[in-house]
Amino acid sequence: MSTIDRAARLALAHLVEPGSRELGMLVRAVGAPEALVMVLHGHGVTEALAGAVHARLDATLLDARTGSADAWAERVALTLAGEMTERAGRLGARMVTAVDEEWLTALDDLTRVSRDGADALRRDTDPPLCLWLRGPVRLEEALERSVSVVGARAITHYGEFVASELAFGLAERGWAVVSGGALGVDVTAHRGALAAGGVTCAVLACGIDQVYPVSNAAVFERITEEGLLLTEWPPGTRPHKTRFLTRNRVIAAATRGTVMVEAGSRSGARNTLSYARRLERSAMVVPGPITSAMSVGCHVELRTPGTVLVTRVDEIVEEVGRLGELADPIHGDERPEDALDATQARVLDAVAPRAARSAEEIAAIAGVATRAARRTLPVLEQHGFVVSTEAGYRLAPKARS
């Protein structure tokens, strides 16, 4: 792609809030340079999109419309792209667009999940036009084999334990852990992955130069050294409530599946899980105590078709890994009597702990033939389950315990 095409994408990403369905369709239809011309001049676009562009353009020195439409658009593109590139360099960041080699093609699936209607959050789900990145890991390499771990900010001790264990285990097995860098489950998952020496990626709802929340500053610093920070918003952008919800679509699209650890009834993590389902990614939920308000959202989601209950790393990998990466079944502790056949088990059940019973009495209680009881009881005695006395058979002391 030409320099002007990349510059136009960077400029549009600066001028329009991420996810715009109208802008995304326009770029795919006519290309980024022509789309920039159209939004700058208000030709063939809605008044809302043109107005939003000019509201931001007025804050720059580029609002003077000089020369031809194409020349003005090119000046806007190259100037904004140049300023953004220079700023990225000062911040130790880099920018990636869909025309760059580092781009994560999984994000392109976001074009399929838009829903018509007045609800902007359901409609404006298009892929990012630009991502700001900080960290030594390449975007597509970091997220090619990744799982997102999301959940409540008001985390409980249970949620903290589960999120940390799952993130640590996933990182140990070579899976990148993606989350939103927020308090609670998010930062716990990031810490778990870092503790395992793995890769973790924080998807921010603000500019790459913003530290939000401030209490996570140390974790973000480690991520920039060992993992990846990414955002759709240019530097200086402050986090807003709707931006967190917009950001969630990227978390879901960038990974093979989403695990929700804890979530209240109105948790934003449920929004991420909803995107995962719509994107045909694995939607996984960890159950919690039915008395916990922080697990209400989890239990509601588990009643939604397509949601998978998970309790350990093996089950997550079974969902998102290669064919044949199956979780070992969970068995209870093995007991000596597990080795008995059906007749032996029935005869043993009929033996009293203390009062000795004859073979005939045991056979009647067990509902087996007397001959079968007489043949079975010596075998049970040989294996230490029963002891024989002059009065008959009773359970061995070890069996009683």
Buried (B, 14 or more C-beta within 10 A) or exposed (E): EEEBBBBBBBBBBBBBBBBBBBBBBBBBEBBBBBBBBBBBBBEBBEEEBBEBBBEBBEEEEBEEBEEEBEEBBBBBBBBBBEBBBEBBEEBEBBBBBBEBEBBBEBBEBBBEBBEEEEEBBBBBBBBBBBBBBBBEBBBBEBBBBBBBBBBBBBBBEBBBEBBBBBBBBBBBBEBBBBBBBBBBBBBBBBBBBBBBEBBBBBBBBBBBBBBBBEEBEEBBEBBBEBBBBBBBBBBEBEBEEEBBBBBBBBBBBBBBBBBBBBBBEEBBBBBBBBBBBBBEBBBBBBBBEEEBBBBBBBBBBBEEEEBBEBBBBBBBBBBBBEEEEEBEEEEEEEEEBEEBEEBBBBBBEBBBEEEBBBBEBBBBBBEBEBEBBBBBBEBBBEBEBBBBEEEBBBBBEEBEE
